[in-house]
Amino acid sequence: MNFSNPHVLSCHLTGVVARRLPATRAFISGSSIKSLHDAFRDPSSPFHIPPGSTGPASPDELPVELHTIPTAHGSGASQNDQLNPTTQARANLLSLGYDAGSLWEQSIVWGHHDAFRHVNNAHYLRFFESGRMQWAIQVGNLLGGKERAQAMLAGEGVSIILKSINVNFRRPVTFPDTLLIGHRAIVSSSRTQFILAAAAYSYAQQRIVADSEGVFVWYDYDSLKKCDPGDAAWRVLKEVMSSEVREEQGTT
């Protein structure tokens, strides 16, 4: 079959693009052949076929322009990366400074939807909470191994407690999808608290769909009051932050 014919190609791309590139549907105002032909003639359209060029050789081949998707930085990702959303999501969060040891996969289930047919906003607090516990396990292990990490999760001795949090909802999420949650610490001048930033990255959309900043207080659960955790804890936080840079740069 000769796919260089725009009429034949338009019939084929109706199915292929709907299956592979939902984000590009905005370029098509309707489902008619005329609307597809108009998209082919529009240089800003992802379906544009320049005069004299040849269309795909088979139904499974897309033009080179359609092999890339925007990343968090606005650059393109190769088709191979597009087929591995886990790798792509991880690379994007690490490039933004999120801690590799904090990454947490959160599957979206049908029950996360609300009446507006997307994941209800309240669920994101739970998603970030689970990712935060992953981050806390890493910090606890660095402070004193498995027992220290378990104590931090159980609220025994010196651990952290949430003071305040805000969440920015950037894009709606629907089932099926998986979010990659990442955290990174921002050390302040205070000896009793710090900021923990978080992001939720959608595998399906290859975008950050929500982000958050929370203020966390070092808290002595035995005496029930905030405290200075000591130099060792602050060194660990700085070590975690520097490890983010090492991971991003691919060094050890």
C-alpha positions in Angstrom: 0.0 0.0 0.0 1.3 3.5 -0.9 1.1 5.7 2.2 2.5 8.7 0.3 -1.0 9.5 -0.8 -2.5 12.0 1.7 -6.0 10.5 1.3 -4.8 7.0 2.2 -2.5 8.3 4.9 -5.3 10.4 6.5 -7.5 7.3 7.0 -4.6 5.4 8.5 -3.5 8.2 10.9 -7.0 8.6 12.3 -6.5 5.3 14.1 -2.7 5.5 14.8 -2.7 9.0 16.2 -5.7 8.4 18.4 -3.9 5.4 19.8 -0.4 6.9 20.2 -0.7 10.6 20.5 -3.7 11.8 22.5 -2.1 15.1 23.2 -2.1 16.1 19.5 -5.9 15.8 19.1 -6.2 19.5 19.6 -4.9 20.0 16.1 -7.9 18.3 14.6 -11.2 20.2 14.8 -13.3 17.3 13.6 -13.1 13.7 12.3 -13.7 14.6 8.6 -11.2 13.9 5.8 -11.1 17.6 5.1 -10.0 18.4 8.7 -7.2 15.9 8.4 -6.1 17.4 5.0 -6.1 20.8 6.6 -3.9 19.5 9.3 -1.5 18.0 6.7 -1.2 21.5 5.1 -0.6 23.3 8.4 3.1 23.6 9.2 2.4 23.9 12.9 0.5 20.6 12.9 2.2 17.4 14.0 0.6 15.8 10.9 2.1 18.2 8.5 3.6 16.6 5.4 5.8 19.0 3.5 5.3 19.1 -0.3 7.4 16.5 -2.1 8.0 14.4 1.0 7.0 10.8 1.4 4.6 9.5 4.0 5.2 6.4 6.2 6.0 3.1 4.6 3.7 1.2 6.8 0.8 1.7 9.3 3.2 1.3 12.2 5.7 4.0 11.1 5.2 7.6 12.0 7.0 10.6 10.7 10.1 11.6 12.5 8.4 14.6 14.0 5.9 12.3 15.7 8.6 10.2 17.4 9.3 12.9 20.0 7.3 14.2 23.0 8.0 17.2 25.1 9.7 16.6 28.4 9.6 18.7 31.6 12.3 20.9 30.1 10.5 21.3 26.7 13.0 19.1 24.9 12.2 15.9 22.9 12.5 12.3 24.0 13.4 9.5 21.6 10.8 6.9 20.7 12.8 4.4 22.7 12.5 6.6 25.8 8.8 7.1 25.0 8.4 3.3 25.2 10.0 3.3 28.7 7.9 5.8 30.7 9.6 4.7 34.0 13.1 5.6 32.7 11.8 8.9 31.2 10.0 9.9 34.4 13.0 9.1 36.6 15.4 11.0 34.4 13.1 14.1 34.4 12.7 14.2 38.2 16.4 13.6 38.8 17.2 16.5 36.4 15.0 18.7 38.5 16.9 17.9 41.6 14.6 15.3 43.3 16.3 12.7 45.4 16.8 9.3 43.7 16.3 7.5 47.0 12.9 9.1 47.5 11.3 8.0 44.3 8.0 6.2 44.9 5.6 4.7 42.3 2.0 5.3 42.9 -0.5 3.4 40.8 -3.8 5.1 40.0 -6.9 3.0 40.5 -10.4 3.6 39.2 -11.6 4.5 42.7 -9.3 7.5 42.8 -11.7 9.3 40.4 -14.4 11.6 41.6 -17.6 12.9 40.0 -15.5 15.2 37.7 -13.9 12.0 36.2 -10.4 12.7 37.3 -8.3 11.8 40.3 -9.7 13.7 43.3 -7.4 16.4 44.6 -7.5 15.1 48.1 -5.7 11.9 47.1 -2.5 13.8 46.2 -1.9 14.4 49.9 -1.8 10.7 50.4 0.4 10.2 47.4 2.9 12.7 48.6 2.7 11.2 52.1 3.7 7.8 50.8 6.6 9.3 48.9 7.6 11.2 52.0 7.9 8.0 54.0 10.1 6.6 51.3 12.3 9.7 51.7 12.2 9.3 55.6 13.4 5.7 55.3 16.4 6.8 53.4 17.2 9.5 56.0 16.7 7.0 58.9 19.0 4.5 57.3 21.7 7.1 56.9 21.3 8.2 60.5 21.4 4.7 62.1 20.4 1.9 59.8 17.2 -0.1 59.6 16.3 0.3 63.3 16.6 4.1 63.1 14.5 4.2 60.0 11.8 2.1 61.6 11.8 4.4 64.7 11.3 7.4 62.5 8.3 5.8 60.8 6.9 4.8 64.1 7.3 8.2 65.7 9.8 7.1 68.3 12.5 9.4 69.5 13.5 12.2 67.1 11.7 12.2 63.8 9.7 14.7 61.7 6.2 16.1 61.9 4.3 18.0 59.3 3.7 21.7 60.1 2.1 22.9 56.9 1.8 21.9 53.2 0.5 23.3 50.0 -0.2 21.4 46.7 -0.4 22.8 43.2 -2.6 20.8 40.9 -1.2 21.3 37.4 -2.9 18.7 35.2 -5.8 16.3 35.7 -5.0 12.6 36.0 -7.2 9.7 34.9 -7.1 5.9 35.1 -5.0 4.1 34.0 -1.8 5.8 35.0 1.1 5.6 37.4 2.7 8.6 39.1 6.3 8.8 40.1 6.6 10.8 43.4 9.9 12.5 44.2 11.1 14.6 47.1 14.0 16.9 47.8 14.9 18.7 51.0 15.5 22.5 51.2 17.5 23.3 54.3 16.7 26.6 55.9 18.5 28.6 58.5 16.3 27.2 61.3 17.7 24.4 63.5 14.3 22.9 64.0 12.6 22.8 60.6 13.2 22.5 56.9 11.2 22.5 53.6 10.5 19.3 51.7 9.5 19.8 48.1 7.7 17.1 46.1 6.5 16.4 42.6 4.1 13.9 41.0 5.1 12.9 37.5 2.6 11.1 35.2 3.9 8.2 33.1 0.9 8.6 30.8 1.3 12.3 30.2 5.1 12.5 30.8 4.6 15.7 32.8 4.6 16.9 36.3 0.9 16.8 37.2 1.2 18.2 40.8 3.8 19.6 43.1 4.0 20.5 46.7 6.1 22.2 49.4 5.7 21.2 53.0 7.3 22.6 56.2 8.6 19.8 58.4 9.7 20.2 62.0 12.2 18.0 63.8 10.1 16.6 66.6 11.0 14.6 69.8 8.1 12.2 70.2 9.2 11.1 73.6 9.0 14.6 75.1 6.3 15.8 72.6 8.0 19.0 71.4 10.1 20.3 68.5 13.8 20.0 68.8 17.2 20.5 67.2 18.1 17.0 65.9 21.8 17.7 66.1 24.6 18.2 63.7 24.5 14.5 62.5 20.9 14.9 61.2 21.7 18.1 59.4 24.8 16.5 57.9 22.6 13.7 56.6 20.2 16.1 55.0 23.1 17.9 53.3 24.4 14.5 52.2 21.1 13.5 50.7 21.0 16.8 48.8 24.5 16.4 47.5 23.7 12.8 46.4 20.9 14.3 44.2 23.6 16.3 42.4 25.8 13.2 42.0 22.9 11.1 40.7 21.9 13.9 38.2 25.5 14.2 36.9 25.9 10.4 36.7 28.9 10.4 39.2 29.5 8.4 42.3 
